[in-house]
Amino acid sequence: MTATILLQAGGGFGSQQLIMFGLIAVVFYFFMIRPQMKKQKDQKKYVEELKKGDKVVTTSGMHGRLYEIGDTTFLIEVENGARLRFNKSAISLEESKALNTPQAVTKA
């Protein structure tokens, strides 16, 4: 009796279970990993193409204009001529894109 219960419960790994795990892995790749890799690639390309005078937004939300660009850092000029130095990885997106996002739109 115990042997019958163990055989029914244990059954081993069937081909259907392997196919399901494979499908889950494929779906995970196409909906999670691949879009994230594309986003990182686009962000890196954007940072490499920046030039002096471009308006940008940092990851902390600082809006300003690029004043100087170095190898690993950049100098951003904000209101009243204040200049702040950030790492290149701190650039989030172009200012015009930030102003068009749903979070930036306020109700009057």
C-alpha positions as CSV (number, residue, x, y, z in Angstrom):
1,M,0.0,0.0,0.0
2,T,2.8,2.4,0.9
3,A,4.6,1.5,-2.3
4,T,1.6,2.4,-4.4
5,I,1.2,5.8,-2.7
6,L,4.9,6.5,-3.2
7,L,4.8,5.5,-6.9
8,Q,1.8,7.8,-7.5
9,A,3.3,10.7,-5.7
10,G,6.9,10.4,-6.9
11,G,6.2,9.5,-10.5
12,G,9.6,11.1,-11.7
13,F,10.2,14.0,-14.1
14,G,7.9,13.6,-17.1
15,S,8.5,15.2,-20.5
16,Q,5.5,17.5,-19.9
17,Q,7.1,19.0,-16.9
18,L,10.4,19.6,-18.8
19,I,8.5,21.3,-21.6
20,M,6.7,23.5,-19.1
21,F,9.9,24.6,-17.4
22,G,11.4,25.3,-20.9
23,L,8.4,27.4,-21.9
24,I,8.6,29.4,-18.6
25,A,12.3,30.0,-19.2
26,V,11.6,31.3,-22.8
27,V,8.8,33.5,-21.6
28,F,11.0,34.9,-18.8
29,Y,13.8,35.7,-21.3
30,F,11.6,37.5,-23.8
31,F,9.5,39.5,-21.3
32,M,12.2,40.2,-18.7
33,I,15.8,39.8,-19.7
34,R,15.8,40.9,-23.4
35,P,13.9,44.2,-22.9
36,Q,16.2,45.1,-20.0
37,M,19.3,44.4,-22.1
38,K,17.9,46.6,-24.9
39,K,17.2,49.4,-22.5
40,Q,20.8,49.2,-21.1
41,K,22.2,49.3,-24.7
42,D,20.1,52.3,-25.6
43,Q,21.1,54.1,-22.4
44,K,24.8,53.5,-23.1
45,K,24.5,54.7,-26.7
46,Y,22.7,57.9,-25.5
47,V,25.4,58.7,-22.9
48,E,28.1,58.2,-25.5
49,E,26.4,60.6,-28.0
50,L,26.0,63.5,-25.5
51,K,27.7,66.8,-26.3
52,K,28.2,70.1,-24.6
53,G,25.0,72.1,-24.3
54,D,22.6,69.2,-24.3
55,K,19.8,69.4,-21.7
56,V,19.7,66.3,-19.5
57,V,18.0,65.0,-16.4
58,T,20.0,62.9,-13.8
59,T,18.7,59.9,-12.0
60,S,18.2,62.0,-8.9
61,G,16.0,64.4,-10.9
62,M,18.4,67.3,-11.4
63,H,17.7,69.2,-14.6
64,G,20.5,71.1,-16.3
65,R,22.7,71.7,-19.4
66,L,25.9,69.8,-20.0
67,Y,28.8,72.2,-19.5
68,E,31.8,69.9,-19.7
69,I,32.1,66.2,-20.5
70,G,35.0,64.0,-19.2
71,D,35.8,60.3,-19.5
72,T,33.8,59.2,-16.5
73,T,32.2,62.4,-15.3
74,F,30.3,65.4,-16.6
75,L,29.7,68.9,-15.3
76,I,26.1,70.1,-15.4
77,E,25.1,73.7,-15.2
78,V,21.9,74.5,-13.4
79,E,20.1,77.8,-12.6
80,N,22.1,80.8,-11.7
81,G,25.2,79.4,-13.3
82,A,25.9,76.8,-10.5
83,R,27.9,73.8,-11.8
84,L,27.8,70.3,-10.3
85,R,29.9,67.3,-11.2
86,F,28.2,63.9,-11.7
87,N,29.3,60.4,-12.9
88,K,28.2,59.6,-16.4
89,S,26.1,56.8,-15.0
90,A,23.9,59.4,-13.3
91,I,22.4,60.6,-16.6
92,S,18.8,59.4,-16.9
93,L,17.4,60.9,-20.1
94,E,17.1,63.9,-22.3
95,E,15.2,66.8,-20.7
96,S,12.6,67.0,-23.5
97,K,11.7,63.3,-22.9
98,A,11.4,63.9,-19.2
99,L,9.0,66.7,-19.7
100,N,6.8,64.5,-21.9
101,T,6.4,61.6,-19.4
102,P,3.1,61.1,-17.6
103,Q,4.7,61.8,-14.2
104,A,5.8,65.3,-15.3
105,V,2.3,66.3,-16.5
106,T,0.5,68.1,-13.7
107,K,-3.2,68.8,-13.4
108,A,-4.2,72.5,-13.5
